[in-house]
């Protein structure tokens, strides 16, 4: 039994081989265009944290009255692995772990159920408990970070400008969220002297209660009319430092303003909880988080266009500078891959060309063309003339390999060939002998070889 010959099969099935080559080329180009454009792979972190604060409570109280109630509710979530909690003086927290291999959709459902169940039990917490505060966004990575530098603006004005920029960046397709970092919290400071308060008969606790009562929001009732209802609202809510300074304080049967017994000023949290510096200067940073499965390079181009438009509209002296650029890193990595591929391809071609020699390479190229096309045509014309049969290209290839000969044979070869009878138009078998139809094609190949011979004979030593 004749073994399978891949080269013979490729020669006799040229249309199919050509189709496979083109299909492979197209699929390869499409696959290359769909290569990942992310610096880090996409992965899921099956954990969630919840933190609560209860000022003044002991660690046992936080555990028994808050965390244990939360844990009992979380045990009902499907595919949960375990829950681990901790409690300290005044605060505590827990970590929820899901089973490994849980899908992204299942994790999102579990996080929703955790928030819902803890929200249901939230009414059972003691008064004064703050939170819980959840975090399940451990896979968020800042793709681009911008530094907003506005030395001539106040921190409040800079924060308003940062919020405007944040809204513009969030409108870019593919952006998931934008975080503003380094903002300073505005606050009103009330400073007093203990001696002055003692002389007026005012205690610090009385001042704190007065400020709290002034800023307390309580329902004031409503008035029902014939066709509508009018709600009564009281004024006097604190809006700025001037309102705080005008807060009434009772002192020894007299009614004083807070500014009469203390100094009221507006400012910012000092020291700040979190600051960002760029090139040694305090700035506000804006971190951009992209959605999963987006083309990082395309979204990076859209962000560049958006920030260029924003930069043109910023006040004089305000700058928006990008100092963390993941799209640029990915673009350089993709170019490194392309360059390595092209270098490898060039090295392989160069080695093959040097190993074969340029003369052998050109002769081989010409021989493939002549042997593949012109020999087939010559065999088809020969069979048509000698046997009155019309052959196809595939049959001509078979005849060339089984009956073709470049020189006279002592014993001629014979084989059955099938073709279409030129007279009747029906399929017909004929016993064909050795085919001597390639003389002109072989002469062309020989002429090509002779054309590459040196003009002068090689010297012999």
C-alpha angles and dihedrals in degrees: 000000000000113000121235113271113200094194092052091047091050091050094049094045101046098148091053092046091050090049091051091049093051092044091050090049093050094045090048092052091047092048091050090053089052096051116132115277098193129105092215128034120250113258138158126237107209096206138096131187130207122190128191132189125208110172113216097015123122123238091255092052092050091050099044102038102034117014097042091054090051093048093052090055094047092054088072094064115109120247093014115159103191144319122227122191138183133191132200137172105300099354145042143169147191139219123219116206123193126205117277116264094033110152124242092250092051091049092052089051091049093050090050091050091048092054091045095050094046089047089055092054094041091094090063093061117107119258113275098036112135120205146319096230113198131208125183100143099099093134095058110117125185105241095186129014122197128195117216109204117188110159094168096053129077119248090253093052090046091052092051089051091048091054090053090051090047092056091050093050093047089057091065112105111252096026112124101186143337121220122204111214131186099031117151120230115237116226142167116239121210113194123182142169118240093217093054092049091049092051091052094043094242123136125207089239090058091053092050091049092049092052091047093050092048093053096041116118112216130165111260097193134247141256119230116215132185095273107009146024123242119205120215116223126185121224128217102085113154114254106159144357092282091059090049090050090053094054109127117242125192113225121174095330092315128107114229135172120247090242088061092063102027142026113251119198136162122231145123135286109285119227094022118230094226132012134180124208128189119189088350094303125111110249141163112248125211115201117199119208116194129211120259120267096022127135102256094200095053094046089048090056091050091050091051090052092048095048091047089056091046092049090056091056099045120111119264111281095022118113134187110204128182111221102164115050117174094171089061091051091050092046090053091048092051090049090050089055092048092047092049090050094049092046091051091049092049092049093051092049092046093050092048092047093048092045094051097035124230095266093053090046093054093045091049090051093051092045093054091052095047096041094046102045114016096042091053092050091048092051092048091052092045094052091045091054099041102036104018090237129134113220132194124228094259092052090046089055090053092048091049093054097042104035106015119112134172094206140031115284126211090223116031121228121241133197141157114255128187124213143142115282109239091213104045099022091227130121111270137181123222135181105239127191133207109320117227097181103116101077096112093043092049090049088055091053091048091049089053091053093047090050089061096051115110115266090234125044115257114258115247122214 
